[in-house]
Amino acid sequence: MRGERYDPLKRLIDVVGALIGLVVLAPVMALVAVRVRREIGTPVLFRQQRPGRHARQFTLRKFRTMTDARDAGGDLLPDQARLTPLGRFLRASSLDELPELLNVLRGEMSLVGPRPLLPEYLDRYTPTQARRHEVRPGLTGWSQVNGRNDQTWEDKLALDVWYVDHRSLWLDVRIVVRTLAVVVTRRGVSLDGHATTIPFQGGVGSTPPADDEDARG
């Protein structure tokens, strides 16, 4: 079973998986929330509008990984200066993503699918790249297990579209298993020379996708 025929089963798996995850991981999420509040500050959750299926906007939730430190002029400091040791750990372990299980339960996201990017990127996609929004965005996806942030925009978006065309139960199982390996090895967490990486400028090229506190993907 694959493609649109798989979608009803995929949604059922999402609901059951999100419920189990929220119950089993509740102690971990509570501990992370306490640490974030103590070491990074409030609010504990980072919220931002992202485009979901058919580019409909929803509020993404994840644990904060950066402070709001600013310079003398009131401007936010660079990512490197605001990303805390705790924040680095949360990103590397993907623990900052756990609140997105609520988005999955609400039907705004899926356990597996293209990562939700920024709304301003919508008019920068080619028609083919925009097909990534034919499915719900995911906690993890085919692109994430094939390089995470250590890949070009062209490659990343091509992998997202490939997933849209080939989604199936077996592929989702493969992605979940490979995600665990990626998290353990911490491959592709950030781009060399950056606290995270750099934003998408549109079209086809070698620029990697954004993945900072304000533009994570």
C-alpha positions in Angstrom: 0.0 0.0 0.0 1.4 3.4 -1.0 0.6 6.9 -2.1 -3.0 8.2 -1.5 -4.2 4.6 -0.6 -1.8 4.6 2.3 -2.8 8.0 3.7 -5.8 6.8 5.9 -3.6 4.1 7.5 -0.8 6.6 7.9 -3.0 9.0 9.8 -4.2 6.2 12.1 -0.5 5.4 12.8 0.2 9.0 13.5 -2.6 9.3 16.1 -1.7 6.1 17.9 2.1 6.9 17.7 1.7 10.4 18.9 -0.5 9.3 21.9 1.9 6.6 22.9 4.9 9.0 22.5 3.3 11.7 24.6 2.5 9.3 27.4 5.8 7.4 27.4 7.9 10.5 26.9 6.0 12.7 29.3 8.7 12.4 32.1 11.4 13.3 29.6 9.5 16.3 28.3 8.9 17.5 31.8 12.6 17.2 32.6 13.6 19.1 29.4 11.0 21.8 30.2 12.5 22.3 33.6 16.1 22.5 32.3 15.1 24.9 29.5 13.3 27.2 31.9 16.3 27.2 34.3 19.1 27.5 31.7 17.6 29.3 28.7 14.5 31.1 30.1 10.9 31.5 29.3 8.9 30.8 27.3 9.9 27.2 27.4 8.4 26.5 24.0 9.4 28.1 20.7 6.3 28.8 18.6 6.3 29.7 14.9 4.0 29.6 12.0 4.8 27.0 9.3 3.1 25.8 6.2 1.6 22.3 6.4 -0.3 20.2 3.9 -1.5 22.3 1.0 0.6 25.1 2.5 -2.0 25.8 5.2 -0.4 27.6 8.1 -0.1 26.0 11.6 1.8 26.8 14.8 4.8 24.7 15.2 5.9 24.0 18.8 9.3 22.9 20.0 11.6 23.4 23.0 13.7 26.6 22.9 17.4 26.1 22.2 18.5 29.8 22.1 18.5 32.7 24.4 17.2 36.2 23.5 20.6 37.8 24.1 21.0 41.1 22.3 23.7 43.6 21.5 23.9 47.2 22.8 21.7 48.3 19.9 18.9 45.8 20.8 19.6 43.4 17.9 19.7 39.7 18.5 23.2 38.3 18.8 24.4 35.7 16.1 23.2 32.2 16.5 26.5 31.0 17.8 26.3 33.4 20.7 22.7 32.5 21.6 22.8 28.8 21.2 23.5 27.3 24.7 25.2 24.0 25.5 21.8 22.7 26.5 20.4 23.9 23.2 23.2 22.1 21.3 22.4 18.9 23.2 18.7 19.2 22.6 19.2 19.7 18.8 21.8 16.9 18.5 19.5 14.5 20.3 16.3 15.9 18.6 14.7 16.2 22.1 13.7 19.8 21.1 11.3 18.3 18.6 9.2 16.3 21.1 6.5 19.0 21.5 5.7 18.5 17.8 3.9 15.3 18.8 1.1 17.7 19.8 1.1 18.9 16.2 0.9 15.3 15.0 -2.0 14.6 17.2 -3.9 17.7 16.0 -3.5 16.5 12.4 -1.1 19.4 11.4 1.9 17.1 11.1 2.8 13.4 10.6 5.4 11.3 12.3 7.1 11.0 8.9 7.1 13.5 6.1 9.0 16.5 4.7 10.1 18.9 7.5 8.0 22.1 7.8 10.0 25.1 6.6 9.3 28.8 6.7 6.3 30.5 5.1 8.5 33.0 3.2 10.0 30.1 1.3 6.7 29.2 -0.4 7.2 31.6 -3.3 10.8 30.6 -3.7 10.1 26.9 -4.6 10.0 25.7 -8.2 6.7 24.1 -9.1 8.3 20.6 -8.6 9.8 21.6 -5.2 6.4 22.9 -4.0 5.0 19.4 -4.3 6.5 18.7 -0.9 3.3 20.3 0.5 1.1 17.6 -1.0 1.5 15.7 2.3 1.6 16.6 6.0 5.1 17.7 7.2 6.8 15.3 9.5 8.9 15.0 12.7 11.4 13.2 10.5 11.6 12.5 6.8 13.5 10.9 3.9 15.7 14.0 3.6 16.6 13.9 7.3 17.9 10.3 7.1 19.9 11.1 3.9 22.0 13.9 5.2 19.9 16.1 7.5 21.4 19.6 7.2 24.6 18.4 5.5 23.2 18.6 1.9 22.2 21.1 -0.7 18.8 22.7 -1.1 18.4 21.0 -4.5 19.1 17.6 -3.0 17.0 18.1 0.1 13.9 19.2 -1.8 14.3 16.5 -4.4 14.3 13.9 -1.6 11.2 15.5 -0.1 9.3 15.2 -3.5 10.6 11.7 -3.9 9.0 10.8 -0.6 5.7 12.3 -1.7 5.7 10.0 -4.7 6.8 6.9 -2.9 5.4 7.1 0.6 4.3 3.8 2.0 4.2 1.9 5.3 7.5 0.1 4.5 9.3 3.3 3.6 8.0 5.0 6.8 9.3 2.1 8.9 12.7 2.4 7.2 12.8 6.2 7.8 12.0 5.7 11.5 14.7 3.1 12.0 17.2 5.2 10.1 16.2 8.3 12.2 17.3 6.5 15.3 20.7 5.8 13.8 21.0 9.5 12.7 20.1 10.7 16.2 22.6 8.4 17.9 25.5 9.3 15.5 24.4 13.0 15.4 25.2 13.2 11.7 24.3 16.4 9.8 23.1 18.4 12.9 24.6 21.6 11.6 26.6 23.0 8.6 30.3 23.3 9.1 31.2 26.8 10.2 27.7 27.6 11.4 25.8 27.2 14.6 23.1 25.7 12.5 23.2 26.5 8.8 22.1 29.2 6.3 18.7 30.1 4.8 17.1 29.1 1.5 17.3 31.7 -1.2 15.2 30.0 -3.7 15.5 28.1 -7.0 18.3 25.6 -7.6 21.7 25.8 -6.1 24.1 24.6 -3.5 22.8 26.5 -0.5 21.8 24.2 2.4 18.4 24.7 4.3 17.9 26.9 7.3 17.7 25.2 10.6 18.1 27.8 13.4 15.8 28.8 16.2 13.9 31.1 13.9 14.0 28.9 10.8 14.6 25.3 11.7 13.7 22.6 9.3 
